[in-house]
Amino acid sequence: MIKSYKSGDDPYLALLNLRNIPNEGMVTSPVQRHIGRRTQSVLPATPAVLKPSKIPVSEHSKLQWKRHQ
């Protein structure tokens, strides 16, 4: 956030990009796990990528395991 503020970029665009990128060790991004699809960004994407999809069971298990630690 500070970096985007200093460079004059849009901080909300930085947050959008941050949430669209998968976390380390995960297949899907935080926004995909939350709403089941990617959100639109300024980068071009195919319509198939923006359609809702189910989260794999193995990744759901990883999330549950992390919550209980």
ABEGO torsion letter per residue (X at the ends): XAAAAAAGBBAAAAAAAAAABBBBGBABBAAAAAAGBBBBBABBBBAAAABBBBBBAAAAAAAAAAAAX
